[in-house]
């Protein structure tokens, strides 16, 4: 059985090189945020919480769309180096940063938020109680929105992925890999079923957005260095793995790698209290 990275450890694998993470992680498509606004009514003065703010990639967009007050929940305090300057950059927005796990946060929070978001972080939450925790933090009629950038399109062959399996195939798996051949985020049947457990949320709606990400060898190396199966390696093994990936990019792809991307978002509305399971 392949080793799987535990959630508790995995949440702290992304701040080892914050500058690289901030530089190379790709943004989410504009269409995804249009979907978010259309379905949740995100507008100025929407009381919002964000799970796993990381380097603030999604945070900036949420603020621009009206999230205020905004609570950022980030388990790794090393990201303070980027989150605190970000917060100071928006003096008219009431921003609070909580350096703790979402499980800890939800245990002391009840029915506060109109919108709760998780951008490429939901799979790192403890699976047995994450839906209940989402519901606990939202006011009745509030919305949860979870989304991902997936470096895969299930309908297209990915040459670079195939060419690097001998390098990456033996590494431990992130929970984002899912429990089948379908990545966690793209397993729409499983995600929708999970979000409806406990009769807390109405049936979710979701949308996929497909696009391409072109990377130079250097950008590919920087991006892959932030992926949890690689970032957790000892320094020498991490360097040799990235060296091998760079050789493939240079020698087989002419120094430019194209990844087939799928961004996906799921939006669910919390039911009124009298419609929830007791």
N, C-alpha and C positions, 0 to 999 in steps of 0.2 A: 504494500500500500504506500502511495506517495505521501511524503510528509506535508502537512498543512500548517501554515503559520497561524499560531494562536492569536485571537483577537487582541488580547491584552498586550502582547508583545508587538503585534503588527501596527498598532496605532502609533507607536513611537519610532517607526522606521523612516519617517519622511523628513525629519528635521536635521539629519546628519550633515547635509549640505544645502542650507536654505537658499543660498544664492543661486545654485544650479536649479533647485526646485522652482524658484520664482522665475527663472529665466526661460525654462524649457517646457514646463507643463502647458499644454495647449488650452486656449480658452474654449468655453462652451458656445455653441452656435447662437446667433441672435434669435433664430426661430424658436429655440428652446425657451428663451425668456419670454417671447411673445406668447407661447403656449401657457407658460406659468401665469402671466398676467391675465390672459383671457379666462382661465379656469378658476383661479383663486381670487381674482379681484384685487391683486396686489396694487396698492396705490399709496400716495403719501399718507403718513400716519398709521401704517399697518404695523401692529405690534408683532415683531418677528424674532425668531430664534434660529440660529444656524448651527448645525451639528458638524463638528470637524472643520473649522474655518481654515486651518492650514495656513497657507500664505495669503489668504484673502482673495483668491482668484474669483470665486463666486460672490464674495462679500461686496466687492465694489459694485457689481451689477445690482445686487439687492438694494444697496443704499441708493443707487441712481434711480431705481424704480419706486422708491418711497418707503422702504423698510425703516421704521422709526416709531418707537424705540427699537433698537436691535441688540440682542444678546448673542455674543459669539461664544460657543462652547468648544474649547480646544484642549484635548488631554495632554498635549506636549507643550510645556511652557517655553521651550526653545523658540517657538514661533512668535513669542512676544517681540522679538527683534523686528518683525515686519508688521504684526497686528497692532501694536501700540502706536507706531507712527501713522498707520492707516487710520486708526480711530481719531488721532489728533488732527488729521487732515480734513475731518468733517465736523467742525465745531457746532454746527446747528443740528446735528443728529445725536440723540441720546444713545450712546454706545456703551455697553458693558461687556467685559471679557471675563469669562469663567474658565480657569485652567483646571479642568477636571473632566472625568469621563461623563458621557451622557447618562450612564446608569446612576452615577452619583448625583448629577444635576437633577434628574427626573425624580429621584427619591425625595427631594425637598421642594418640588415645584408642582403646582396643581392648577390646571385650568386657567392659565395666564395668557397664552399666545393666540393670535389670530392665524399665524402662519408659522410652520416649523419646517425647515429645509435641511436637506443633507445632500451635498454635492460630492459624489464619488467617495462616500464615507459610510453609507448605511450597512454595507457588508461587514464592516468592522465592529458593529454593535453586537452585543450578546443576543444570540438568536432566540433564546427561550422567552424573553420578555420585551423585545424591542417594540413590537406593535402596541402592547399595553403602555409602555413608557411614552410613546408618541402621543397616544390618546390622553394620558394623564396630564401632559403639559399643555394641551390645547383646550381652549374654551369650546363649548358646544357650538357646532357650526363652523369651527375653525378648520384649517386645511393643513395637511402634510404634503410636502412635495419632495420627492427623492429622485436624483438623477445622476447619470454617469456619462463620462466619455469612455467608450470601449474601443480598444485598438483592434477592432475586428468587424467584419461584415459577414454574416453567416451565408450570404448569397454570393460572395466573391472569393476566389482563390487569392491567397496572400503569399506571394513569392518569398518575401523576406522572412515571414514567419516560418515557412517550410525550410528555408535555407539555414535557419539558426536553431533548429530543434536539437541538433546534436550538441549544441552549446548550452541551451537553456532547459532542455527536456528533463534533466535529472534534478533540477533545483526544486526546493520546497514550493508549494503552491499557495498563493494568496486565496482567501475566501472568495475573491472576485472571480476565480476560475469556475465556481459552481461545483455541483456534485455530479454532473453529467457532462456530456460533450458540449452543452450549451452554457456559455458564461452566465454567472449569477444574474447580472443586470438584464440580460437578453432573454432569460427564461420567464417570459411574460405570464405564462400559466401559473408558475410557482409564485411569482411575486404578487400577482393579483389575488391568488388564494390566501397567501399569508396576510396581506393587508386587510382581508375581510374576516380574519379569525377574531373571535370574541365579540362579534357584533358591535364593534366600536366605530367602524368607518363604513360609509356607503361604498358601493362598488367603485374601484378606482378607474380613472381614465388614463391612458398613456399614449405616447407618440414617439416614433423613432425618426431621427434625422441622420441621413447618410452623407458623408463627405470624405475628402482625402486630406491627408496630412503629409506634406513633403518635407523631408529632413535631410540636411547635409550630414555627412559622417560625424562631424563634431557635435551637431545638435542631437543626432541619434544617440551618441555616446552619453551626452549629458542627460537626456531623457531617461534612457534605460538605467542609468545610475540611480535614479529616484524610484525605480520599481522595487517593491518590497522583496521579491525573491533574490534580487541582486544587492540591494542596499544592506541586507542583513549579513552578507558574506564577510569573512575576515578580509582585511585590506588587500593582501596579496592575491587571494582568490578573486576578489571583486575586480581588481585591476586586470588580471589575466582574462577574466570573462569579458570585460569591456574591450580589451585588446582584440580578442577573437571576434567579437561582434563588429568592431571597426574594420578588421581585415575583410570580413564578408561584405560589408557595405562598400568598401573601396574596390575590391577585386571583382565582385560579382554584380555590383549595381552602379558602378561608375561614380561612387561617392554621393549618390542621392538615393534615399530610401523613401518609397511611398507606402504609407500605411492606410489601409481601408478603415475608416472610422464610422462608428455608429454611436450617436448620442441618443440617450433614451431618458424620458421623464415619466414618472408616475405621480398622479395627483389624486388625493383622497380627502373627502370631507368627513369630519367627525359628526356622528349622529347626535341629535338632541338627547339629553340625558334619559328621558323616559323611553327611548327606543333602544337603549343599550342593555346588554345582558347584565344582570345583577349578580 
